[in-house]
Each structure stands twice: as structure tokens, then as C-alpha cells.
Amino acid sequence: MRPAHPTEQAVGMEYYVSDADGAGGRLREDDEHFRVRELERFDTDPLDASTDAYPHLVFRATLRGWDTNDFAARLSDALGVSRERVAWAGTKDKYAVTTQLFSVYGADPDDLPEIDGVDLEVLGRAGRSLEFGDLAGNEFELVVSDPAAPDNAATITDELHAFGGLGEQGARRNRSDDNEGGDDDGTSTSIGVPNFFGQQRFGSRRPVTHKVGLAVARDDWEGAVMAYLGNPTDAEPAGTQEARTFVDETRDWQEALDRFPNRLRYERAMLHELAETDGEPDSETFRAALERVPSNLQRLFVHAAQSYAFNRMLSERLDRGLPFDRPVEGDVVCFADTDAPAGLELPDTDRLQRVDERRVDSVTRHCERGRAFVTAPLVGTETALADGEQGEIERAVLDDLELAPDDFDLPGEFHSTGTRRAILVRTDLDLETDPLTLEFALPKGSYATVVLREYLKVDPVDLG
């Protein structure tokens, strides 16, 4: 294993599991070079269905240069409705071409506006809104710009194939073998990588969301707000750094409003709440300030704290040399979702089993066939920790972070019951080297950049 980039280590990703030098380069030189399409799993009824029973309009949107939250805000403004009426199944990045589902409560097809960079396809109606996770996964087609050593990708692929415990399964083959014309110079291979939460979970240029969430879990609302308002980073424009430094040093909320740029609307919403307070804000005021951001962002803060702890647990498992593709005694595994699209290994974390000494061999066989997955916790109020060595890891990380499951018994959107998550993600990878292009599918909740970081081994900023 190789040490990861320091920025990745700061969010719990301590290692690369491939030893080969990276190909270098960067992602998202052009939006067309990062294409994402949801693997959908949400049924709709016809458009002429009763709006009383099916009040949610469902449509597929292809977005170019739109962050999901920004598009939802633009759409709700155009419709003249609350942003809370707009829902989606998975958040996508701005610098990409993304195709995903949305639902809007109480809208009709004729209400939908024309928006630059957006193509809409109305699908039907539904009796409920879309929810996070209402999809099976995502397909990716990614082009790497200016790689220094694209040929290194083949060696990295072999190492990731071995890490995934795939043996002869999915061994590398020429993609031209699958094409009648035989003119495709790419290869297709099954690979596996640790199922880390990617850098964008915490902020690619300013990784602070987990710091906010950790403060919330510790009932430190002032610390949570200041973690978001302050904490300047070198990756930000000079004016933004100065504004964050000012609010850190002075707590002059009104003056800070004049200094924070309009584009930082969430920070400005918090500052408005604080500036309207008579006297020194107390804990309840700081909580109210944090609740000025959209509900999905409130949840993200806590999820980022859970994700940071999860990454730390995976790094410690790597450090101890424990396998990712099969269980050891004390592990908790989940089983595969049998309704997943063909070729996609989709864990079902509602079906858990603790692996005792008697079950290690039988569960190992299930893991080899993609029917079971070793897990680690996203700790919450109902999280059950593992036993054995993995249990030691989980408890040690939580102790170091001064966290316990009960700490997530939080108000409103911040509350989390927790779950468990597979520690390994495997996929079939189609690889071309000229230009360096990677095509693959991942289950919901897994990050394309966690695959790409192994191939490029660059500053996470270049992963976008």
C-alpha cells in the first residue's frame, strides 16, 4: 500500500491499495469528460393519473454545468414553489453531464420551465416524492485529461483486480473480442477498491462538512456554525479567505455579511440569523443559524461525520492487513439485493448477519460470488458494532473521535439511526488509454472518484 495524498488523509483515507505509480492527469477538463447516468429503480404512473392520489410529477433531467442543489433551487424559483417540494434520489456534481430523476409536488408538465443547460423528459406521476437512495446505482464514463503515464493504468487494474479477491473472475480481456469489428483497443476487467467516501463528501476544496457534523454530534452548535463560516483554505479565492478569517477573529456578524460574497448563500443565511440576534447568540441561536441551510445539507453534515469515522475504520482495517473481500470472525456482513440490475453488485444493508467462527467459510463463499459483503458502521442511534478484531477497530475509532451511538439522537434533520455499509466495491471496468477513458457502474452511495484516485494518484482537487 502507498500513503494517500495528505488532503485525503485528512478525511480518513490513509492509503492507496495499488502500489503502482499513478497515471496522473485530471478530471473534468470539460463537462463532457465526466458523464453520469442514474441506474433508475422508481416506478411511475401515467401522466393522466389522479393528482390527488399521485401528486408528484416525475421527470428525467440531463444537466450540463448544474449542481443538483442549484438546479433544484432554480427550478423551484421558476415554479414559484418551496425548494422543499423538489426531490431527487442522488446528488450530482456541477462540472459534469448528469442524467437523473427529479420529482416535484403539485406540478404539471406545462409548468416546467426551459433552463439553459437542462434537458427534461417527463416520465409520469407518483404517489410519493423521490428519496435519497431511490436508485440502484450510477453509470460513469470518465475521460482523463493530460495523463503523464497512461500506460500505468493497466498495472493498476491488475492490482485492483487482485485486491477485489476476484481470482479468475473478470480477468482482463480485450474489448475488441466482444465486438464484431474488432477495432476497439480497450480492455474490460473486474476490479475492487475500498468503498471509501470520496473527497466531495467532505468538500473537495474545503473539506469541513464532517467537522460541522462532529460538532453537532457533540452538541456544540457554536462550533458547528463556526466550522462552516470560518476555516479558510488556500484553495479559496483571497476575498473569501479574508471573510472567513474576519468572522473567525471578530464574530462581527453584520460586518461579515458585507464581506462574504453573495455566491456563498448558505454562509450568508447563517450570518443573517446571527446578525438579527440581540446580544450574544446562545446555543439555540447557533442551532437556528445552522438550520437556515436546506434540510438535505443539514443531513449531509451528520452524514459526513459518520462517513469520516467510516473512512477511518477502513484505513485501520487496511493497516492491520485484514481482508476486504471476505470476512473474519466477528465481522457483520450484508447480503446482495436480488433486484439489482444485471452486472451490478448492490448491497442490501437491511439484511445483516454477524459472522461467528462456524460461519466464516460459508459466508466467504457468498462473498466470492458477490452475494454477501463485509460491512462497517455509519454509526447512529441504532447501530450494532461488530465483534472480534473489526469490533476493536470500530470502538477504537469512535473513542478517538469522542463519539457514541447515542450522540446521534439529535433534533430534526440532524437525527440519524445509522446503518452499515459495504467496505469493498467491485465493478467491471472498461479501460482505454488513448485517450485515457474509464467506464464502469457503481452501486448507489459509492464514489467514482474513489476508483479514479487509485488510477491518477493526484491532488484530490484534480479529481473535482
C-alpha positions in Angstrom: 0.0 0.0 0.0 1.0 3.6 -0.6 0.3 6.6 1.6 -2.6 8.7 0.2 -2.4 12.4 -0.6 -2.4 14.5 2.6 -5.8 16.0 1.7 -7.3 12.5 1.5 -5.6 11.5 4.8 -7.4 14.5 6.4 -10.8 12.8 5.7 -9.7 9.3 6.7 -8.4 7.8 3.5 -4.9 6.9 4.6 -3.8 4.7 1.7 -4.0 3.7 -1.9 -4.3 -0.1 -2.2 -2.5 -0.1 -5.6 1.3 0.3 -5.4 1.9 1.3 -9.0 2.6 4.9 -9.8 -0.4 6.8 -10.9 -1.2 7.8 -14.5 -1.5 11.4 -13.4 -3.8 13.9 -15.2 -7.0 15.5 -14.1 -10.8 15.1 -14.4 -13.4 17.5 -15.7 -11.3 19.4 -18.2 -14.7 19.6 -20.0 -18.1 18.8 -18.6 -18.5 16.2 -21.3 -15.5 14.3 -19.9 -17.5 13.4 -16.8 -20.8 11.7 -17.7 -23.1 10.1 -15.1 -26.4 8.4 -15.6 -28.5 7.0 -12.9 -29.5 3.4 -12.9 -33.1 4.0 -12.1 -35.4 2.0 -9.8 -38.5 4.1 -9.3 -41.9 3.3 -10.8 -44.2 6.0 -12.1 -47.9 6.1 -13.1 -49.3 7.7 -16.3 -49.5 11.4 -16.5 -53.3 11.3 -16.6 -53.3 9.6 -13.2 -55.3 11.4 -10.5 -53.3 14.2 -9.0 -55.0 13.6 -5.7 -53.5 10.1 -5.4 -50.3 10.9 -7.4 -49.4 14.5 -6.7 -45.7 14.2 -7.6 -44.6 14.9 -11.2 -41.5 12.8 -12.1 -39.1 13.7 -14.8 -35.6 12.8 -16.0 -33.2 15.7 -16.3 -29.9 15.9 -18.2 -27.9 18.7 -16.6 -24.8 20.4 -18.0 -22.9 22.5 -15.6 -25.6 22.3 -12.9 -25.1 21.2 -9.3 -28.2 19.2 -8.2 -29.0 21.7 -5.3 -28.5 24.7 -7.6 -30.8 23.2 -10.2 -33.4 22.4 -7.6 -33.3 26.0 -6.4 -33.6 27.4 -9.9 -36.5 25.1 -10.7 -38.4 25.9 -7.5 -37.9 29.6 -8.2 -39.2 29.3 -11.7 -42.2 27.3 -10.5 -42.9 29.7 -7.6 -42.8 26.9 -5.0 -40.8 26.0 -2.0 -37.5 24.2 -2.8 -38.6 21.5 -0.3 -41.2 20.4 -3.0 -38.4 19.4 -5.3 -36.8 15.9 -4.6 -34.2 13.7 -6.1 -32.6 10.3 -5.5 -28.9 11.2 -5.6 -26.9 14.4 -5.6 -24.6 15.0 -8.6 -21.7 17.4 -9.3 -21.8 20.7 -11.2 -18.8 20.0 -13.6 -20.3 17.1 -15.4 -23.1 15.9 -17.7 -25.5 14.1 -15.4 -28.8 12.3 -16.1 -31.0 11.8 -13.0 -34.6 11.7 -11.8 -36.5 14.5 -10.0 -40.0 14.8 -8.6 -42.0 18.0 -7.9 -45.0 18.1 -5.7 -48.1 19.7 -7.2 -46.6 20.5 -10.6 -47.9 19.8 -14.1 -45.8 19.1 -17.2 -46.7 22.5 -18.7 -45.3 24.2 -15.6 -41.8 23.0 -16.2 -39.5 25.9 -17.4 -36.9 26.0 -20.0 -33.5 26.4 -18.4 -30.1 26.7 -20.1 -28.1 23.6 -19.9 -31.1 21.4 -19.0 -33.0 18.8 -21.0 -36.2 17.5 -19.4 -38.1 14.3 -20.1 -41.4 13.9 -18.3 -42.0 10.3 -17.2 -45.2 10.3 -15.2 -46.7 10.7 -11.7 -46.0 9.1 -8.4 -47.8 8.9 -5.0 -44.7 9.9 -3.1 -41.6 12.0 -3.7 -38.2 10.6 -4.7 -36.0 9.9 -1.7 -32.2 9.6 -1.3 -31.3 6.1 -2.4 -34.3 5.7 -4.7 -31.9 4.3 -7.4 -29.8 1.3 -7.9 -26.6 3.0 -8.9 -24.8 5.1 -11.5 -23.0 4.5 -14.7 -19.9 6.6 -15.4 -17.9 7.5 -18.5 -14.8 9.5 -17.5 -12.0 10.9 -19.6 -8.7 11.8 -18.0 -7.0 14.9 -19.4 -3.2 15.2 -19.9 -2.2 11.9 -18.1 1.6 11.7 -17.6 1.7 7.9 -17.8 -1.5 6.4 -19.2 0.1 3.0 -19.6 0.3 2.7 -15.8 -3.4 2.1 -15.8 -3.0 -1.5 -16.9 -0.8 -2.4 -13.9 -3.1 -0.6 -11.5 -6.1 -2.5 -13.0 -4.3 -5.8 -12.3 -3.6 -4.7 -8.7 -7.2 -3.7 -8.1 -8.4 -7.0 -9.6 -6.3 -8.8 -7.0 -7.4 -6.6 -4.2 -11.0 -7.4 -5.0 -10.4 -11.1 -4.5 -11.7 -11.7 -8.0 -9.2 -14.5 -9.0 -10.1 -15.7 -12.5 -13.4 -14.0 -12.3 -13.5 -11.0 -14.7 -9.9 -11.4 -15.8 -8.7 -8.8 -18.3 -9.9 -9.3 -21.8 -9.7 -7.2 -25.0 -13.0 -5.4 -25.6 -12.4 -6.0 -29.3 -13.1 -9.7 -28.6 -16.7 -8.7 -27.8 -17.1 -6.5 -31.0 -17.6 -7.9 -34.5 -15.5 -5.2 -36.0 -12.6 -5.9 -33.6 -11.5 -2.2 -33.7 -11.8 -1.4 -30.0 -8.3 -1.3 -28.4 -9.7 -1.2 -24.8 -9.9 -3.9 -22.2 -12.5 -4.9 -19.7 -11.6 -6.2 -16.2 -13.3 -6.7 -12.8 -11.7 -4.6 -10.1 -12.3 -3.9 -6.4 -11.4 -0.8 -4.3 -12.2 0.2 -0.6 -15.6 1.7 -0.5 -14.3 5.0 0.9 -16.5 8.1 0.9 -14.9 10.3 -1.7 -13.4 13.7 -1.1 -16.5 15.5 -2.4 -18.5 14.1 0.6 -16.4 16.5 2.8 -15.7 19.2 0.2 -13.1 18.8 -2.5 -11.5 22.3 -2.0 -12.7 22.9 1.6 -13.2 19.6 3.5 -15.2 20.8 6.5 -18.6 19.2 6.4 -17.5 16.4 8.7 -16.1 18.9 11.1 -19.6 20.6 11.2 -21.2 17.2 11.8 -18.8 16.1 14.5 -19.6 19.4 16.4 -23.3 18.8 16.0 -23.0 15.2 17.4 -21.1 16.7 20.4 -23.9 19.2 21.0 -21.6 22.0 20.1 -23.8 24.2 17.9 -21.5 27.2 18.0 -18.5 25.0 17.0 -20.6 23.6 14.1 -21.5 27.1 12.8 -18.0 28.4 13.1 -16.6 25.3 11.4 -18.7 26.2 8.4 -18.3 30.0 8.4 -14.6 30.1 9.3 -11.9 27.6 8.4 -10.4 29.4 5.3 -8.4 27.2 2.9 -5.8 28.1 0.3 -8.0 26.7 -2.4 -10.5 29.5 -2.0 -10.3 33.0 -3.5 -8.4 35.5 -1.5 -11.5 37.5 -0.7 -13.3 34.5 0.7 -10.3 33.6 2.8 -10.3 37.1 4.2 -14.0 37.0 5.0 -13.7 33.7 6.8 -10.7 34.9 8.8 -12.6 38.1 9.7 -15.6 36.2 11.1 -13.3 33.8 13.0 -11.5 36.6 14.7 -14.2 39.1 15.3 -17.7 37.4 15.5 -19.0 40.6 13.9 -21.9 39.1 12.1 -23.2 42.2 10.4 -19.8 43.3 9.1 -19.2 39.7 8.0 -22.3 39.9 5.9 -20.8 42.8 4.0 -17.6 40.8 3.4 -19.0 37.4 2.4 -19.7 37.2 -1.4 -23.3 36.7 -2.5 -22.4 33.3 -4.0 -21.9 31.9 -0.5 -25.6 31.9 0.2 -25.6 29.3 2.9 -23.0 31.2 4.9 -24.9 34.4 4.4 -28.1 32.7 5.6 -26.4 31.7 8.8 -24.9 35.2 9.2 -28.4 36.8 8.7 -29.7 34.7 11.6 -26.9 35.7 13.9 -26.9 39.3 12.9 -30.6 39.6 13.8 -29.9 38.4 17.4 -29.9 40.9 20.2 -26.8 40.4 22.3 -24.5 37.4 22.2 -26.0 34.4 20.5 -26.6 31.4 22.7 -26.6 27.7 21.7 -30.2 27.8 20.5 -29.4 30.7 18.2 -26.4 29.0 16.7 -28.6 25.9 16.1 -31.2 28.1 14.4 -28.4 29.6 12.2 -27.4 26.1 11.1 -31.0 25.2 10.4 -31.2 28.1 7.9 -29.5 25.9 5.3 -31.6 23.4 3.3 -32.7 20.2 5.1 -30.6 18.0 2.8 -27.5 19.9 3.8 -28.3 19.6 7.5 -28.5 15.8 7.0 -25.2 15.9 5.0 -23.3 17.5 7.9 -24.1 14.5 10.1 -23.7 12.0 7.3 -20.2 13.5 6.7 -19.2 12.9 10.3 -20.4 9.3 10.0 -18.5 9.0 6.7 -15.3 10.3 8.3 -15.5 7.7 11.0 -16.2 5.0 8.4 -13.2 6.0 6.3 -11.0 5.9 9.5 -12.3 2.4 10.2 -11.5 1.2 6.6 -8.0 2.7 6.8 -7.3 0.9 10.1 -8.6 -2.4 8.6 -6.1 -1.9 5.8 -3.3 -1.1 8.2 -4.0 -4.3 10.1 -3.9 -6.3 6.9 -7.5 -7.7 7.3 -9.2 -8.7 4.1 -11.9 -6.6 2.4 -13.2 -9.3 0.0 -14.1 -11.9 2.7 -15.0 -11.9 6.4 -13.0 -12.7 9.5 -14.7 -13.9 12.8 -16.7 -11.1 14.3 -17.5 -9.3 11.1 -21.0 -8.2 10.2 -22.0 -8.9 6.6 -24.9 -7.9 4.5 -26.4 -9.7 1.5 -26.9 -8.7 -2.1 -30.1 -7.0 -3.3 -31.6 -9.6 -5.6 -33.5 -7.0 -7.6 -30.3 -5.1 -8.7 -29.7 -4.5 -12.4 -27.7 -7.2 -14.1 -24.0 -6.8 -13.5 -24.3 -4.5 -10.5 -23.3 -5.8 -7.1 -25.8 -3.9 -4.8 -25.5 -4.5 -1.1 -28.8 -4.7 0.9 -27.9 -3.3 4.4 -31.3 -4.2 5.8 -30.2 -7.9 5.6 -27.3 -8.2 8.1 -25.6 -11.3 9.7 -22.9 -11.5 12.3 -20.2 -13.9 11.3 -19.1 -16.3 14.1 -16.4 -18.9 13.8 -18.8 -21.5 12.3 -20.0 -19.3 9.5 -16.7 -17.8 8.3 -16.2 -20.4 5.5 -19.8 -20.4 4.2 -20.0 -16.6 4.2 -16.7 -16.4 2.4 -18.2 -18.4 -0.4 -21.1 -16.0 -0.6 -18.7 -13.1 -0.8 -16.7 -14.7 -3.5 -19.9 -15.0 -5.6 -20.9 -11.4 -5.0 -23.8 -12.5 -2.7 -22.5 -11.0 0.5 -20.4 -8.1 1.6 -18.3 -7.3 4.7 -19.6 -4.1 6.3 -18.5 -1.3 8.7 -20.9 1.1 10.5 -22.2 4.5 9.7 -22.7 5.0 13.4 -26.1 6.2 14.6 -28.6 5.5 17.4 -29.4 2.0 16.3 -26.0 0.9 15.1 -24.8 -2.5 16.2 -21.0 -2.7 16.2 -19.0 -5.8 15.1 -17.2 -8.3 17.3 -13.7 -9.6 17.0 -10.9 -7.5 15.5 -13.2 -5.4 13.4 -15.2 -4.6 16.5 -12.0 -3.4 18.1 -11.4 -1.1 15.2 -14.8 0.4 15.3 -14.8 1.1 19.0 -11.2 2.5 18.9 -12.2 5.0 16.1 -15.3 6.1 17.9 -13.4 6.5 21.2 -10.8 8.6 19.4 -13.5 10.8 17.9 -15.3 11.0 21.3 -18.4 9.6 19.7 -21.0 7.1 20.8 -24.2 5.9 19.0 -26.4 7.8 21.4 -24.8 11.1 20.3 -26.8 10.9 17.1 -30.1 11.2 19.0 -30.3 14.7 17.6 -33.1 17.2 16.8 -34.9 17.4 13.5 -32.9 16.7 10.3 -29.7 16.0 12.2 -31.0 12.8 13.8 -29.6 9.6 12.5 -30.3 6.0 13.3 -27.3 4.9 11.4 -26.7 1.8 9.2 -23.9 -0.3 7.9 -22.1 -0.1 4.6 -20.1 -2.5 2.5 -16.3 -1.9 2.8 -15.5 -3.2 -0.7 -17.0 -2.1 -4.0 -16.4 -4.2 -7.1 -17.2 -3.4 -10.7 -16.4 -4.3 -14.3 -14.1 -1.6 -15.7 -13.8 -0.8 -19.4 -10.4 0.9 -20.0 -8.9 2.7 -22.9 -5.6 4.5 -22.9 -5.9 6.9 -25.9 -7.5 9.0 -24.6 -7.4 7.5 -21.1 -11.1 6.6 -20.5 -12.7 4.6 -17.8 -16.3 3.3 -18.0 -17.9 1.5 -15.1 -21.0 1.3 -12.9 -21.2 1.6 -9.1 -24.0 0.9 -6.6 -25.8 3.9 -5.0 -23.7 5.7 -2.5 -20.3 4.7 -4.0 -18.0 7.3 -5.5 -16.4 7.3 -8.9 -13.5 9.4 -7.6 -12.7 6.5 -5.2 -11.9 4.4 -8.3 -10.2 7.3 -10.1 -7.9 8.2 -7.2 -6.2 4.8 -7.5 -5.5 5.4 -11.2 -4.4 9.1 -11.1 -2.9 9.4 -7.6 -3.1 13.2 -7.7 -4.2 16.1 -5.5 -8.0 15.5 -4.9 -8.6 19.0 -6.4 -7.7 17.4 -9.8 -10.4 14.8 -9.2 -13.0 17.5 -9.0 
